Amino acid sequence: VWEVMRTGLPADTASGAAVSNLAVTVTAPATPGTYCLVFDFVREGVTWFSWQGASTKTKTVTVQ
């Protein structure tokens, strides 16, 4: 599934600054299994950061 939910940053963030401990909410799929969440930043209406060469963050989760 692509582009399901958005989480806003708590404040404006300077270019090159780090963001850590960002709380996000995700909805688990109805089908049990192992899934890979991929987190990417987006500038709405402009581009996804990964399309510009930035790294994404991935997390494997198991839905029971």
Helices and strands as residue ranges (DSSP letters): E 33-39, E 42-43, E 47-48, G 49-52, E 57-63
